[in-house]
């Protein structure tokens, strides 16, 4: 793609990066075949290629974003399926993230949009605030249909029947390995996951220590910054990410770390990109060090001696989270681990397509999100599985709100198969409490 940035514009490192990405695009349109929003909406401007043209025009002309451009950029899921498909290696993720930052800085959204984004940025990354919000939403849920704004209805519909109790395993501490220590790893406990489903971190700690890892929850680590990063709120996302970088760097420089383990793939994609995010900042070196040892939990488990399990006579439908298969290019490890543990694994049709969760997308673009969820649930249920497994809390929430089949994290099944408790969601489903109970 030909670009026409001026010499003065190219003095800005962000424009230099955008120029590199834009010039790598050859207009082939392969991305349109795998873009969920293009398939749902059928609008070229709701495809990666269309958005690239909009971003190019906006950045080249250094103009204030218009409502049309903002609408189509906002509709992007950041599922990154286009990056998997693209034969030219266009780094769409960095480009659309820059566009969001540009929009946040220069475009004045309608009051309702600004208020919603402010609320989400002030609540979701903070577990205790999120817990309080969930309790409030639970009270308001019976009145959801009266809400004129679909986004407010979507927020109220998230209200749980019960909020899980706080897990003290999420507090800063160290968990000793069972037997000889093979690795020392830091576990990222996250933010929203700590309010929505404490079973995941608990299972991860049990499994890793059982397989010989010392597991550290570092003092000062918390939200990865992804939620605000994808809203274009760079200062907020970098402030949050910087706390993680400093916390993990202290551990690396202290007793040492073999890996930073992340069991929410949306967070993993962001942490692995810290090196890029901070490349021009004072934390650049430490950010690059952190990114270099950040690993999805399935990656670290492939390095450990997960025992071969007997046939469980149980069919698991594996949902590949976009942030894992497209963002981190991890496609086979979770399935390989489940098979090794003794489960039969099946995949739905069009497994490369997004379920519509995408961070805060299901709250800010609820109508599109619901269409994507319905399609994903249909393809998963068509496999008649006993359980649906995924590696990302957002996907688990989204899918669980549309099916009666229990939805659990991959690591919960692996923990169970190697001596841990049965995943609570499966127990509740057996008792007639279908779906993901935190959402139903």
N, C-alpha and C positions, 0 to 999 in steps of 0.2 A: 504494500500500500504506500502510495506516495504521500509524504507529509510536507508541510510548508511552515514549520515553526521558524521564527526569526532567531538570529544569533543571540539577541538579548533574552528571548525565552529559554534558549538552550543553556543559559547560565544557571538555570534552576535545575538541580539534580532530579527533582520529581518529573519535570518535563523531559529531561534526557531519558529517564526510564520509560515514560509513556511513549516517547518517540521510537525507542527500540522495539517496544511491543507492537505498536501500530505498524511499523515497517515490516514486521514479520508476517503480518496477515496478507494472504494472497486472494481473498474474496471467494474461496472455493465453495463455501456454504456447507461443508461437511457438518459443521456445528449445529445447523438447523435440524438435522436428523435426530439429534439426541437431546435437544433443549426442551425441557418439560413445558415451559411457558409458551414456547412457539407451538408445541403440539396442542395445547389447550386453547390458546387464543388465536392462532393462525395469522398473527401480525408479524411482518418482517422486523419491525422495530422491537418486538418482544423476543427476538432471537439474539444470540451473541453477535452475529455479524451486524445486525441492525443497531444494536447498542454501541458497538465499536464505532460505527459511523457517527452516531450522536455524540459520543465522547470526543472523537477526533474534532468534530466541528466546534464543540464547546471549548476545548482546550486550545486549539489553534487560534481561534478568534478571541480568546481570553474574555469571553462574554459571560454575563450573568445568566445562569441557567434558567430556561423557561419551563413552564408547567408541563409541557409535552415531554421534554427530555427527562425531567425528574420522574414523571409517571412511569416511563419505560425502564429507567434505571432502578427505581424502587421495586418494580415487578420481578427483577432478577433474584433468583433463589441463592445465587452463589453456590450452586450444587457442583459446579466445575466439570460436569459431564462433557462440556465443550472442549476442555483441555485434554481429556482422554481421547476424544475423537480427532482433534486437530492434527493434521499431518505436518503442519509448519511449526508446531511448538509455540503457538501464541500464548503468552502467560496472561490469560484473561483475568485471573484473580487479582494480580497487582494492578491491572488497569482499572477494573471496576471499583476496587477499594480506593484508588486515587480519585476516581470520579465522585464517589460518595463523600470523600473528604472535601472536595472542591464544592460540591453542592451544599454541604453543611455550612461551609464558610460564607457562601455567597447568595444562597437562596433563602428567602423568608417564607417558610411554609405557613399554611393556614393555622389559625390558633389551635384547632383541635388536633392537628398533626403534631404540632410542637408540644402540646401538653402530653399526648400519648407517649411520644418518644422520651420526654423528660421523665415521666413516671417509670417507664420500663428501664431506663438507664439508672434510675435511683433505687430501684427495687430488686430486679432480677439478679444482679451480681452480688447481692448481700443476703446470705442465707437467712438471717434472723428477720430482716425486713420482709423477705419473700414469704417466710412462714406466716407472719402477721397478715400480709396481703392475702394469702390463701385462705386464712380463717375469715377475713372480711368478705372475700369473694364467695365463700361457702354460704354466708348469711344472705348475700345478694343474689345467689344463683336462681332461686325460685322466680325472681323478677327479670331474668335475662331477656325474655321475649318482649318486655316492655321497652328495652333499650333501643333507641332509634339508630344507633351506630353499630354496624356489624362487628366492628373491632371491639367495642365494649362488651357485646354479647359473647364474643369469643373468649375474652378475659374471664367473664363470669362462669362460662362453661368449663373452665379449668378447675373450678372449685372442687376439692376432694371431699369424700365422705369423712375422711380422717387424715390428718397430717402425721406422718411417722415421727416418733420421738427422736430427739437429737441423739446422734451416735457419738459417744465419747471417743471412738476410734478416729474421728476427724480432728481431734485436738492435736497440737504439736507434741510429738513423742516418737519413740523408736520401738519397733516390734522385733524381738529376737527371732532368728531362724530356728527351725527345728533341725537339729543335727548340725553338721559342719556348714559354715557359711560359704556360699558360692558367690554371692553378689551382695553389694550394698546399694539399695535403690531408694530414691525419693518417690513417694506417691503423691500425685496431684489430686487433692480431694475435691477441687472445684468449688462451685457456688450453688447454682440452681439444683444440681444433683443432691447436694447435702440437705436441701429442703424437701425435695420430691421423692427421693428413693435412697434411703441409707443402706439398703441391702447390698448395693453394688460395691461400695468401698469396703464394707465389712467382708464380703466374699473375696475381694481382691487381696486384702491383707492376709486372710486365712490361707488362700491358695499360694501366694508368693512365699510366705514363711514356711509353709509345708514343703515347698520345693527348694528350700535352702537360701532364701533371701532375707537379709535384714532390711526391714521396710521403715523408712523415716518419713514422718510428716513434718516438714520443715516449718520452723517458726517464721511467720510473716508471709507465707505463700497463701494464695487464695484464687480469686477469679482470674482467668487467663487474659481477659480483656476482649474476647471475641465479640461479645454482644454489642459493646459500644464501638468497637472497631468497625463492624459492618454497618453501623449507623453513621459512620463518617466522623464520629466524635473522637478524633485522634488524641487530643490532650488527655481525655479521660481514660481511653484504652491504654495509652502508653504509661500513664501513672500507675494503673493497675498491674500491667505487665512488668513494669520496673520492680515492683515489690517481689514478684516471683523470681526475677533474674537475680536480684540481690540475695534473696533467701536461699536459692539453690547454689549460687556461687559460693556462699559461705560454707555450705555443706561440702561442695567440691574441694574447696581450699582447706577444709577441716579434716574430717575423717575420710573424705573422698566419696564419690558416687560412680557407680558403673552405668547407671541409667536414671532418667527421670521418667517414671511410668505414668501413663495417662490412659484412663479407662473411659473417657468421653471423647470420641473421635473428633467432634467439632472443636474441642479445646486443643487436641493434638495437632490439628492442621495449623492452628494459630501459633502455638508454642514452637513448632518446627520452623515457623516463619519469623521468629523473633530476630534472627540474624539480619534479615532484610529490613524489618520494621525499624530497627535501631541502628542501621548501618552508618548513619550520619550523626549519631549521638554519642555522648560520653560513655554510655554502657555498651558500645558496639562490640568490644572484645568479649565481655561476659555474656552478652546476648548470643553471640555466635557459639560460644562454648556450651551454653544451655541448649540451643537448637541442635547441636551436634550429638548430644546424648539423649535427647527426647525420644521416647519410644511409645508406641501404642502397646497396651498390655499384651496383645497377641504376638507382637514382635519379641518381647522379652520371654514370653512363655515358649516360643520356638527355640530359644537358647537353653532352656532348662529341660530336665528329664521328666516330662509329663508321662506318667505310667500308661501303658497300653491297657485300655479298659475292655471289659467283656461287653458283649452285645447287650444294649439296654432295651432293645425292642421298643424303641421310641423314635418317632420321626420328628426331626427339627427342621422347620422352614427358616432358612437363614436370610435375614434382610441385610443387604450390604448398604451401610450408611454411605451417603455421597462423600462426606468428609473423609471416610476411610478409603473407599475404592478409588475416588477421583482426586481428593485432596492429598492423600498420603500414598496412593498407589499400592495399597495393601488389599489384595483381592482373595488370596487363597488361604492365608494363615488361619483365620478364625474357623473356616470350614475344615482345614486339615486337623486342627486341634480337637474339634468336636468329633470328627470321625475317629481320631486316635482314642478318644475317651469312650468310644463305644456307641455313639449315636448315629443314626441314619440321617443324612443331611440332604435336603432338597432346596432348590432355589425357585423363586417365582419367575414367570415370564417378565421380560423387560426389567431385569433386576438392576439395570444401570440407571433407571429413572428414579427421581426423587419422590419421597413420600409426602412432601409438602410441609414438613416441619421447619427445617432451615433456620434454627435459632429463634428469632422473634417473628419470622415470616408468617406463621400461622395466626399470629395476633394482629399483624399489620396488613396482611393481604388474605383475610379469612376465606373469601369466596374461591379464589384460585387454589388456596391450600386445601379446601374441602374436596375439590374435584380431584386433586392429586392423591389425597388420602383414600378416597373411595376406590380409585383405580388400584392403588397399592394393596389395599385390603382384599379386593376381589382376587388379585393374582396370588396373594399368599394363601387365602382360604381355599383356592382351587386345588392346592396341593394336599389338602386334608391333613395338615400336620397336627401332632399332639401339642407342640409348643412352637412359638415363634421366638427366634433369638436375634438380637441386634447388639451392636457395640456402641450405641450412642443414646443417651437419655432422651434427647428430643425426639428421635425416631420411635423410641419405646412409648413415649407419651402419645404421640400422634397416632400410631397404629393401634395402640391399646384402647384408645377412645372410640375405635370403630369396629372392634371385633370382640367376640367372647372367648377366643383362644388366648391362653395365658401368654404374656409377652415378658421375656426375661433377658437379662444381659448374658452374653456369651460366657463371661467369667463366672456367673452364678452356676451355670450348668457344669463347667469344668471343676469348680469347687465341690459341687455335689458328687460328681463322678469320682473324685479323689479323696472322699471321706468327710466332706462338709455337709451341712444340713440341706435338705431339699429346698429349692427356691421358694420363698413364701408365696409368690404369685401363683405358683402351681398348686400349692396347698389350698389357697383361697379359692382357686378355680374348681378344685375337686369338691369343695364345700358348697359350690353353687354361686360363689361370688365371682362372676365372670369378668373378663377384661383386665385392665390394669386398675386396681382398686383406688389408687390415688387420684384417678381421673373420673371414675364412674359414679 
